[in-house]
Amino acid sequence: MSQVNFDAMSDAELRRYFLENRQDRAACQAYLDRFSQRPKSIIASPSDPDFDAKIQAAIRQKLESSPSSQPANSTVERTE
Protein backbone atom coordinates (compact mmCIF):
# COMPACT_ATOMS: atom_id res chain seq x y z
CA MET A 1 0.00 0.00 0.00
CA SER A 2 1.33 3.44 -0.88
CA GLN A 3 1.97 6.08 1.75
CA VAL A 4 -0.61 8.88 1.87
CA ASN A 5 0.57 12.36 2.87
CA PHE A 6 -2.12 13.49 5.31
CA ASP A 7 -0.26 16.73 6.06
CA ALA A 8 -0.69 17.82 2.44
CA MET A 9 -4.47 17.35 2.63
CA SER A 10 -6.90 20.07 3.60
CA ASP A 11 -9.24 19.38 6.51
CA ALA A 12 -12.05 18.57 4.08
CA GLU A 13 -9.84 16.26 2.01
CA LEU A 14 -8.60 14.42 5.09
CA ARG A 15 -12.13 14.01 6.41
CA ARG A 16 -13.35 12.71 3.05
CA TYR A 17 -10.39 10.31 2.78
CA PHE A 18 -10.96 9.01 6.30
CA LEU A 19 -14.70 8.48 5.71
CA GLU A 20 -13.96 6.58 2.49
CA ASN A 21 -11.15 4.54 4.12
CA ARG A 22 -12.40 3.85 7.62
CA GLN A 23 -10.13 0.83 7.99
CA ASP A 24 -7.04 3.05 7.59
CA ARG A 25 -5.90 3.56 11.19
CA ALA A 26 -3.26 6.10 10.17
CA ALA A 27 -5.95 8.24 8.52
CA CYS A 28 -8.08 8.03 11.64
CA GLN A 29 -5.16 9.04 13.84
CA ALA A 30 -4.23 11.93 11.51
CA TYR A 31 -7.81 13.17 11.54
CA LEU A 32 -8.10 12.96 15.33
CA ASP A 33 -4.70 14.63 15.81
CA ARG A 34 -5.64 17.50 13.55
CA PHE A 35 -9.04 17.92 15.19
CA SER A 36 -7.56 17.92 18.70
CA GLN A 37 -5.02 20.61 17.75
CA ARG A 38 -7.70 23.15 16.89
CA PRO A 39 -8.06 25.96 19.40
CA LYS A 40 -11.05 25.67 21.68
CA SER A 41 -13.08 28.78 22.35
CA ILE A 42 -15.41 29.37 25.25
CA ILE A 43 -18.63 30.96 24.06
CA ALA A 44 -20.28 31.50 27.44
CA SER A 45 -20.18 30.14 30.95
CA PRO A 46 -23.33 28.66 32.52
CA SER A 47 -23.55 31.58 34.96
CA ASP A 48 -23.51 34.15 32.13
CA PRO A 49 -26.83 36.05 32.07
CA ASP A 50 -26.73 36.09 28.24
CA PHE A 51 -25.91 32.37 27.99
CA ASP A 52 -28.85 31.42 25.73
CA ALA A 53 -28.37 34.35 23.36
CA LYS A 54 -24.63 33.70 23.01
CA ILE A 55 -25.15 29.99 22.34
CA GLN A 56 -27.86 30.69 19.75
CA ALA A 57 -25.65 33.30 18.05
CA ALA A 58 -22.72 30.85 17.92
CA ILE A 59 -24.92 28.12 16.43
CA ARG A 60 -26.37 30.54 13.89
CA GLN A 61 -22.88 31.70 12.89
CA LYS A 62 -21.68 28.12 12.50
CA LEU A 63 -24.68 27.19 10.37
CA GLU A 64 -24.26 30.24 8.16
CA SER A 65 -20.57 29.53 7.59
CA SER A 66 -21.19 25.89 6.63
CA PRO A 67 -21.40 25.44 2.84
CA SER A 68 -23.67 22.42 3.17
CA SER A 69 -26.20 24.33 5.24
CA GLN A 70 -27.36 26.72 2.55
CA PRO A 71 -30.97 25.57 2.06
CA ALA A 72 -32.93 26.76 -0.94
CA ASN A 73 -35.80 29.02 0.15
CA SER A 74 -36.32 27.54 3.59
CA THR A 75 -36.66 29.44 6.82
CA VAL A 76 -36.05 28.42 10.38
CA GLU A 77 -38.61 29.58 12.88
CA ARG A 78 -37.61 30.40 16.41
CA THR A 79 -39.48 28.57 19.13
CA GLU A 80 -39.77 29.76 22.67
C-alpha beads as a LAMMPS data file, in Angstrom:
LAMMPS data file: protein, C-alpha beads

80 atoms
79 bonds

1 atom types
1 bond types

-500.0 500.0 xlo xhi
-500.0 500.0 ylo yhi
-500.0 500.0 zlo zhi

Masses

1 110.0

Atoms # bond

1 1 1 0.000 0.000 0.000
2 1 1 1.331 3.436 -0.885
3 1 1 1.967 6.085 1.749
4 1 1 -0.605 8.882 1.870
5 1 1 0.572 12.357 2.874
6 1 1 -2.122 13.491 5.309
7 1 1 -0.263 16.732 6.057
8 1 1 -0.686 17.816 2.442
9 1 1 -4.474 17.354 2.630
10 1 1 -6.898 20.073 3.596
11 1 1 -9.238 19.379 6.511
12 1 1 -12.050 18.569 4.080
13 1 1 -9.837 16.258 2.012
14 1 1 -8.602 14.420 5.094
15 1 1 -12.128 14.014 6.413
16 1 1 -13.348 12.714 3.047
17 1 1 -10.387 10.309 2.785
18 1 1 -10.965 9.015 6.296
19 1 1 -14.696 8.480 5.707
20 1 1 -13.955 6.581 2.488
21 1 1 -11.152 4.540 4.119
22 1 1 -12.397 3.850 7.625
23 1 1 -10.134 0.829 7.993
24 1 1 -7.044 3.055 7.589
25 1 1 -5.902 3.562 11.186
26 1 1 -3.258 6.102 10.166
27 1 1 -5.955 8.238 8.518
28 1 1 -8.080 8.027 11.640
29 1 1 -5.156 9.045 13.837
30 1 1 -4.225 11.930 11.514
31 1 1 -7.814 13.171 11.537
32 1 1 -8.104 12.957 15.329
33 1 1 -4.704 14.629 15.811
34 1 1 -5.642 17.503 13.546
35 1 1 -9.038 17.916 15.191
36 1 1 -7.560 17.925 18.705
37 1 1 -5.018 20.614 17.754
38 1 1 -7.699 23.150 16.890
39 1 1 -8.056 25.962 19.397
40 1 1 -11.046 25.675 21.679
41 1 1 -13.085 28.783 22.349
42 1 1 -15.407 29.371 25.253
43 1 1 -18.627 30.956 24.056
44 1 1 -20.276 31.496 27.440
45 1 1 -20.183 30.143 30.952
46 1 1 -23.331 28.659 32.520
47 1 1 -23.553 31.576 34.960
48 1 1 -23.506 34.148 32.130
49 1 1 -26.829 36.054 32.069
50 1 1 -26.727 36.090 28.239
51 1 1 -25.908 32.368 27.987
52 1 1 -28.853 31.425 25.732
53 1 1 -28.368 34.354 23.362
54 1 1 -24.627 33.697 23.014
55 1 1 -25.152 29.988 22.337
56 1 1 -27.860 30.693 19.754
57 1 1 -25.651 33.295 18.050
58 1 1 -22.718 30.853 17.918
59 1 1 -24.922 28.121 16.434
60 1 1 -26.373 30.537 13.885
61 1 1 -22.883 31.699 12.886
62 1 1 -21.675 28.116 12.501
63 1 1 -24.676 27.187 10.371
64 1 1 -24.264 30.245 8.159
65 1 1 -20.573 29.526 7.595
66 1 1 -21.185 25.887 6.630
67 1 1 -21.395 25.445 2.836
68 1 1 -23.673 22.416 3.167
69 1 1 -26.198 24.332 5.239
70 1 1 -27.357 26.723 2.546
71 1 1 -30.968 25.568 2.057
72 1 1 -32.932 26.759 -0.939
73 1 1 -35.804 29.016 0.145
74 1 1 -36.324 27.538 3.590
75 1 1 -36.656 29.436 6.817
76 1 1 -36.054 28.419 10.375
77 1 1 -38.613 29.584 12.881
78 1 1 -37.607 30.398 16.412
79 1 1 -39.482 28.566 19.126
80 1 1 -39.765 29.765 22.671

Bonds

1 1 1 2
2 1 2 3
3 1 3 4
4 1 4 5
5 1 5 6
6 1 6 7
7 1 7 8
8 1 8 9
9 1 9 10
10 1 10 11
11 1 11 12
12 1 12 13
13 1 13 14
14 1 14 15
15 1 15 16
16 1 16 17
17 1 17 18
18 1 18 19
19 1 19 20
20 1 20 21
21 1 21 22
22 1 22 23
23 1 23 24
24 1 24 25
25 1 25 26
26 1 26 27
27 1 27 28
28 1 28 29
29 1 29 30
30 1 30 31
31 1 31 32
32 1 32 33
33 1 33 34
34 1 34 35
35 1 35 36
36 1 36 37
37 1 37 38
38 1 38 39
39 1 39 40
40 1 40 41
41 1 41 42
42 1 42 43
43 1 43 44
44 1 44 45
45 1 45 46
46 1 46 47
47 1 47 48
48 1 48 49
49 1 49 50
50 1 50 51
51 1 51 52
52 1 52 53
53 1 53 54
54 1 54 55
55 1 55 56
56 1 56 57
57 1 57 58
58 1 58 59
59 1 59 60
60 1 60 61
61 1 61 62
62 1 62 63
63 1 63 64
64 1 64 65
65 1 65 66
66 1 66 67
67 1 67 68
68 1 68 69
69 1 69 70
70 1 70 71
71 1 71 72
72 1 72 73
73 1 73 74
74 1 74 75
75 1 75 76
76 1 76 77
77 1 77 78
78 1 78 79
79 1 79 80
